[in-house]
């Protein structure tokens, strides 16, 4: 069993936010999403066509999807990353430094 970082409960430690990937094939952009299920398996969704660079409409579709990904990143993903990953790691670093000083 893996110990949880300080401030993270055991049920929360295995929870991961969905990860978003973008691939480009020719002129078309595709969105893929990977999400970890409660049983530990990883589900992959996609590819989902975001748009293409063959027309203005396709370019604007890509920009709209990128805007939504940005909003998700700022409103949900960053908060989770900061609270669940970065802060516990920083706290562990402070604890390690304090132990070295004593």
TORKOL-4160 file (C-alpha; in steps of 0.2 Angstrom, whole numbers, padded with zeros to 4 digits, m for minus):
102
<pt num="1" X="0000" Y="0000" Z="0000"/>
<pt num="2" X="0006" Y="0017" Z="m0005"/>
<pt num="3" X="0006" Y="0031" Z="0009"/>
<pt num="4" X="m0004" Y="0046" Z="0004"/>
<pt num="5" X="0004" Y="0063" Z="0004"/>
<pt num="6" X="0000" Y="0074" Z="0019"/>
<pt num="7" X="m0018" Y="0082" Z="0018"/>
<pt num="8" X="m0024" Y="0069" Z="0006"/>
<pt num="9" X="m0036" Y="0055" Z="0011"/>
<pt num="10" X="m0033" Y="0038" Z="0005"/>
<pt num="11" X="m0049" Y="0038" Z="m0006"/>
<pt num="12" X="m0044" Y="0054" Z="m0014"/>
<pt num="13" X="m0026" Y="0048" Z="m0018"/>
<pt num="14" X="m0030" Y="0037" Z="m0032"/>
<pt num="15" X="m0042" Y="0050" Z="m0040"/>
<pt num="16" X="m0035" Y="0058" Z="m0056"/>
<pt num="17" X="m0043" Y="0072" Z="m0066"/>
<pt num="18" X="m0046" Y="0067" Z="m0085"/>
<pt num="19" X="m0031" Y="0071" Z="m0095"/>
<pt num="20" X="m0033" Y="0079" Z="m0112"/>
<pt num="21" X="m0023" Y="0076" Z="m0127"/>
<pt num="22" X="m0023" Y="0084" Z="m0145"/>
<pt num="23" X="m0016" Y="0076" Z="m0160"/>
<pt num="24" X="m0014" Y="0083" Z="m0178"/>
<pt num="25" X="m0016" Y="0072" Z="m0193"/>
<pt num="26" X="m0014" Y="0082" Z="m0209"/>
<pt num="27" X="m0025" Y="0097" Z="m0207"/>
<pt num="28" X="m0037" Y="0090" Z="m0195"/>
<pt num="29" X="m0035" Y="0092" Z="m0176"/>
<pt num="30" X="m0042" Y="0078" Z="m0164"/>
<pt num="31" X="m0046" Y="0078" Z="m0146"/>
<pt num="32" X="m0043" Y="0063" Z="m0135"/>
<pt num="33" X="m0047" Y="0061" Z="m0116"/>
<pt num="34" X="m0040" Y="0048" Z="m0104"/>
<pt num="35" X="m0049" Y="0045" Z="m0088"/>
<pt num="36" X="m0046" Y="0034" Z="m0073"/>
<pt num="37" X="m0061" Y="0024" Z="m0068"/>
<pt num="38" X="m0064" Y="0020" Z="m0049"/>
<pt num="39" X="m0058" Y="0002" Z="m0052"/>
<pt num="40" X="m0041" Y="0008" Z="m0058"/>
<pt num="41" X="m0044" Y="0005" Z="m0076"/>
<pt num="42" X="m0041" Y="0019" Z="m0089"/>
<pt num="43" X="m0054" Y="0023" Z="m0101"/>
<pt num="44" X="m0049" Y="0032" Z="m0118"/>
<pt num="45" X="m0062" Y="0043" Z="m0127"/>
<pt num="46" X="m0059" Y="0049" Z="m0145"/>
<pt num="47" X="m0053" Y="0053" Z="m0156"/>
<pt num="48" X="m0065" Y="0067" Z="m0158"/>
<pt num="49" X="m0063" Y="0079" Z="m0172"/>
<pt num="50" X="m0060" Y="0097" Z="m0166"/>
<pt num="51" X="m0059" Y="0105" Z="m0183"/>
<pt num="52" X="m0047" Y="0108" Z="m0197"/>
<pt num="53" X="m0037" Y="0121" Z="m0205"/>
<pt num="54" X="m0044" Y="0120" Z="m0222"/>
<pt num="55" X="m0057" Y="0133" Z="m0219"/>
<pt num="56" X="m0061" Y="0148" Z="m0208"/>
<pt num="57" X="m0075" Y="0138" Z="m0200"/>
<pt num="58" X="m0064" Y="0124" Z="m0196"/>
<pt num="59" X="m0051" Y="0135" Z="m0188"/>
<pt num="60" X="m0064" Y="0144" Z="m0177"/>
<pt num="61" X="m0070" Y="0127" Z="m0172"/>
<pt num="62" X="m0053" Y="0123" Z="m0166"/>
<pt num="63" X="m0051" Y="0139" Z="m0157"/>
<pt num="64" X="m0068" Y="0136" Z="m0148"/>
<pt num="65" X="m0062" Y="0119" Z="m0142"/>
<pt num="66" X="m0046" Y="0126" Z="m0136"/>
<pt num="67" X="m0055" Y="0140" Z="m0127"/>
<pt num="68" X="m0066" Y="0127" Z="m0118"/>
<pt num="69" X="m0050" Y="0117" Z="m0113"/>
<pt num="70" X="m0042" Y="0133" Z="m0106"/>
<pt num="71" X="m0058" Y="0136" Z="m0096"/>
<pt num="72" X="m0058" Y="0119" Z="m0089"/>
<pt num="73" X="m0039" Y="0120" Z="m0085"/>
<pt num="74" X="m0041" Y="0136" Z="m0076"/>
<pt num="75" X="m0058" Y="0132" Z="m0067"/>
<pt num="76" X="m0056" Y="0114" Z="m0062"/>
<pt num="77" X="m0039" Y="0106" Z="m0067"/>
<pt num="78" X="m0027" Y="0119" Z="m0060"/>
<pt num="79" X="m0036" Y="0119" Z="m0043"/>
<pt num="80" X="m0036" Y="0100" Z="m0042"/>
<pt num="81" X="m0017" Y="0100" Z="m0047"/>
<pt num="82" X="m0013" Y="0113" Z="m0035"/>
<pt num="83" X="m0022" Y="0105" Z="m0020"/>
<pt num="84" X="m0019" Y="0087" Z="m0024"/>
<pt num="85" X="m0002" Y="0086" Z="m0031"/>
<pt num="86" X="0008" Y="0102" Z="m0029"/>
<pt num="87" X="0004" Y="0107" Z="m0011"/>
<pt num="88" X="0007" Y="0090" Z="m0004"/>
<pt num="89" X="0023" Y="0089" Z="m0013"/>
<pt num="90" X="0028" Y="0106" Z="m0007"/>
<pt num="91" X="0023" Y="0101" Z="0011"/>
<pt num="92" X="0034" Y="0085" Z="0010"/>
<pt num="93" X="0048" Y="0096" Z="0004"/>
<pt num="94" X="0047" Y="0108" Z="0019"/>
<pt num="95" X="0046" Y="0093" Z="0031"/>
<pt num="96" X="0061" Y="0085" Z="0023"/>
<pt num="97" X="0071" Y="0101" Z="0024"/>
<pt num="98" X="0065" Y="0104" Z="0042"/>
<pt num="99" X="0071" Y="0086" Z="0047"/>
<pt num="100" X="0088" Y="0089" Z="0039"/>
<pt num="101" X="0090" Y="0105" Z="0049"/>
<pt num="102" X="0088" Y="0096" Z="0065"/>
